[in-house]
Amino acid sequence: MRYGFIIDNRKCIGCHACTIACKTENHVPLTVNRTWVKYVEKGTYPNTRRVFQVTRCNHCANPPCVTICPVTAMYQRKDGIVDFSSERCIGCKACMQACPYDSIYIDPEEGTAAKCHYCAHRTEVRLEPACVVVCPEHAIIAGDLDACDGEISQLLAREPVRVRKPEQNTRPKLYYIDGDESAIVPTAARHEPMYMWANRNEHLHGGGAIYPPDSPLLQNNALAAYDVSHARPWGWQVPAYCWTKAIGSGALAIPAIAMLFGRLGADRVRDVALSTVALVFTALTTALLVCDLEHKARFLRVVFTPQSKSWLARGAFILIGYTGLSGLFWLASVLGLSAISAGLLWPTVLAGLLAAVYTAFLLAQCEGRDLWQTPLLPLHLIVQAVMCGAAVLALLPPALGRSDAALGVARIALGSSLVLHLLIVAAEFTMPHATDNAGYAARLITHGPFKLWFWTGAVVLGGVVPLLLLWLTPFAGVAAVLVLLGLLSFEWCFVMAGQSVPNS
């Protein structure tokens, strides 16, 4: 049994009865929707037409929201319905990033994720979903896709249909008959400040989708006459988390590598200082993660009831392991147990690099954000961690173990890793992108509202100027500060632009 939907756009009249029925049946609060109708007007007067698109959860056969959820709050039933549990949800919003269709929202009253659940309470007693019953034109058809004698199966067999974003390989079970490109592709229609009946909500908490008027993806004479706005799920805490984690995970890396090649000797004071930095910034990373949750008191569910496939849950255990090793290394260094601290150094450094790189796999599970799917991201996160470790070593006061030899190593490591960082950034934004979604996000960074933060903050002040300072002056500390600030600017652009591309 596989439940699914067909929307017959030949019959839909855009009456919004499905939206109202869904809200009434499922007690959906104001400001959010489980189903809504998008209007797009095409053509040039008087040769115009209006197309409608009923938009909702696609109940994918391969649902990315289920895979990324760290506590199994999103789950797939045996009948194919993708359902959710408000009691389990911690409000991490990862499922919203994983959904390529903008189908999941945070309930403003419960603070938990919610979406269309196929009116499961009705389906279980052999009733049709509320939207199907109320539709005056029978434009919404629901049923078992495996039932050969069912209406939905017969329609699929004889009518040409299409789905939204098939390239995501989610295998959606929401099919459109006579689906129009201008409505199905989120970036195809122009969005103006005013819709047919209301102003577009551009003041959502956290901001929303950005529609640059010069986007090369816009179709001529296609205007979104009515649509629903969606907030960016993750706020400032997530770019800050990426930044603090890079500092914390790379703090011990440069001395360890230098000692391996005989460029530095052991130094107990330096080890205590750098492991303290690692512990403090890893603790800040955890605090930022908890701060971004809608249900902060439920955070420990990630540890005690984890969903094993989620890299958010795996990352929590990696951070715990790295914190434990860093704490043991710090304690051994404070107590002067040189043999133990020497034995713990490389396991701690490797755990730190694993803590740095796991975010790449977490972002890869965010299938609604194609910018984050870059294959260079694992390498880039390691380079960022090494770069931050070099910056921390350069900023370490002499009283805390920064010798002239250590400063020399820090300068070389900072310059080398900064060059690698800039080369990877250049590759990410100059190479052709795999999807329009990724190209759209990259354009928002280089030519859109994030361009000042990117070009001035991340590239010039955070990249070119520090390289010149390291090459021409002795001001390694100033260069280190600029590098760290430039990386923070880059993380802001990368995280915020990635989730500013419209998905619906």
C-alpha angles and dihedrals in degrees: 000000000000118000118209145154137240120199111201104206090186087072105031112111097184094244095146091225089131091054093051094044091051092050092048097044096046100031092240111184126235117274093037134071138196091196130015139167120242119205123205124181118205137189137026122291126298091016098062138128136188122225127196131208124192103213128198145116112327095210088224121210086223101035113190091194089066094049096050098043106108096204104035092252087137112054141162119237124217090254091059097255113138104220136175139216117220090192093062099039118109094188097243091145092217090127089058090056091047095052111089091197106057088240099136126073138175110252105237091213101042100030090224134112117269139170144149108318096183089257086283092183088061096039091055090061093045096259123133121245114276093248091057094050095048099045106111094203100043087240093143115067120185131182150103111317090203095056103098094198094049123109094239093053092048092050091050090051097052107026128069108242137177136199133214118264100351089174089074090070091223090130095223119209096208108098129188126211110207091003110181121224093225091060102034095050106066095208097046101083126065116243118207127191091260127054126197095278105011148016116275109258102243094157101071117144106274094012126266145233117332121219110193110203092222095054111141089216095067117111118228113259096002113130127179102228095181133008142143122255123227128202124232102259099216123056134197091300093076099055087043089051091052089052098046091044091053090053095044096044095047100042096103099032102090098050090046092052092044092050090049090058095041095250095119136029129220115284120184095197092050091049092052092049096047095044088051089055089049092051095045096048093043088052089050089050091055092046091052091050091051091044091059093054119102089213104039094171089063095058095109090063086080087065102035101036104023127169102230098215094056116099088205089063092041090049091055090058091045090053090048090051093047091048091051093050092045090050093051091047090050092049093048090049093049091049092047094241093152097174092053094044090049090052092048097046101084097038087053093048092048091048088051092053089049088051088052096049102042091079088068090062091044091053090046087062089055091088094172090066109063095178088068093055094077112137089220093065099090091052091042093054091052090049090049092051092050090046091052090047090054091048091051091050091050091051094047111115117240089243089063097053107282104140126181088260091052091049090051091051090047092053093051093044093045093050094045096047092044091055090050090048092052092046091052091047090050091049092049093053102036102043118084112267122235095231139023088242092062093044090050092053092047090052090052087057100044101033106011138066093310096054095100092052090046105042098032101031107030102028109029107026094027098039121014098037095049090049090053091047092051092047101042107024141040091237098113092148093057090047090051092052091049091049092053093047091046091052090051089052091050092049090052092053094044096049099038099042091046091061096039094077112102113247100185 
